[in-house]
Every structure is written in structure tokens, then in C-alpha cells.
């Protein structure tokens, strides 16, 4: 019998594009892909952060890596990112729509500008970047699209209107796109992280609020960004070839605790 696992997670010859890849979950996933043999493209708004991230992602590895300064709220820049990535790398096999933000606002305080920016960044940019990169995946009959949703797309918290709305929308979009792209050998899934201690919650939450999130998990702690690399690799590789239209929750057991 042929062995199943030795090459199932191997990404040699693949190219992965991770938006918001200069820090946190994005950088951890990009490093995981690189360790599995993939060439990597990352983007963010700050060149200095990208330079530092590329050094970390490629340390000790023989993979190609490129970085682009992009504001994902600008649709023209999103289109240019797709074109630049293809021009530099020749292909993009794996797309991880990770760039996003969370600006808590109560309904009474919500502004049109605040709402529109989060919708554009967390949702619209993901759809249009996917649209730009899917045709060349179809040509090769192989592709992986991974949206980074959140357990806030399954439940929520006060003042998280735009954030929860976008993350829930990504879950719905993945189901629709999975049906459309499945016949072309392309899977579309979501990862729904729970409490991972990245810069975003680190700056938004007080120490007391951070403890509440820890206590909500079955494991009693926040996740380390590196702990998302494995689930991402599953969905990005041949190991996850029969998983599509799904949302993989990676939350330390947070959503299983009702009371």
C-alpha cells in the first residue's frame, strides 16, 4: 500500500500569498508555508515591517519570498497586488485572505466611515483579490483559498457590529465559492481563530478582558500565532484536498463553553 502522509503536507513548487503577512497570524502562517517548501508573498502597509517579516519567514530556508506595500482598503492597490504577485512569482496557488482589523463601536457611536472601512478591509478586499487570482488557478486545476474568519463570525461581543458582520460574511462567501470553484480543483475554506494573542487584541483589550478570554477557553489560555500554522497548512495542502466550504474553528475550545 502506498504511504499517504509523507508528501501530503509538502508545498514544494507552490506559491502562497498571505495578506497582512508582516506580523501575527499572517506571519506565522507564511512561515509555516515556507517551512513546508512554498515560495511566499506577503503584504502590509509598512515596508519596515515587511522587511523584518521576510527575514523571519525565510530564515534558514531556501525559498523565494516577496513583499509588497499595499493598502487593502484601496481596490486599485488590491488589483495591483494580484498583478505584481503573478509577475514576480509566475503563479499563486494558495491565497490566504488574512488582512483585517477590528474597531469596536456601539450602534450609537457608529460612523459611516468606520463601518465602510472595516467592510472594505475585512470583506470586500478578500472577494476582489480572490476574483483576481482564481482564473490562473482554474487554468492549472488546482488552488486553495483560505479566508481568515473568526469565532466572532459565529458568536459576538458588544460593539463588534462591523467585525462580526464581515467575519460571518466570509463564512457564507466560502460556501458559495466552494460550490463554484470545486469543479476546477479549487477548495475554499475559512479558519475561525479564537483568542490568539496578537497585536490587535493586545492593544484593544485591558488585562481584565484578556483574562476573561483566557477563562472562556477549554485550555485556559490564549493561543500562540504559531498554533494557527498547522491548521492553515492542512487547508493549503493536499492533506486537506477533500475539505471545502468549511469553517475550521481554532479557538482552544472557546465556543464549546456556553456557561
Secondary structure, 3 states (H helix, E strand, C coil): CCCCCCCCCCCCCCEEEEECCCCHHHHHHHHHHHHCCCEEEEEECCHHHHHHHHHHHHCCCCCCEEEEECCCCCHHHHHHHHHHHHHHHCCCCEEEECCCCCCCECCCCCCHHHHHHHHHHHHHHHHHHHHHHHHHHHHHCCEEEEEECCHHHCCCCCCEHHHHHHHHHHHHHHHHHHHHHHHHCEEEEEEEECCECCHHHHHHCCHHHHHHHHHHCCCCCCECHHHHHHHHHHHHCHHHCCCCCCEEEECCCCCCCCC
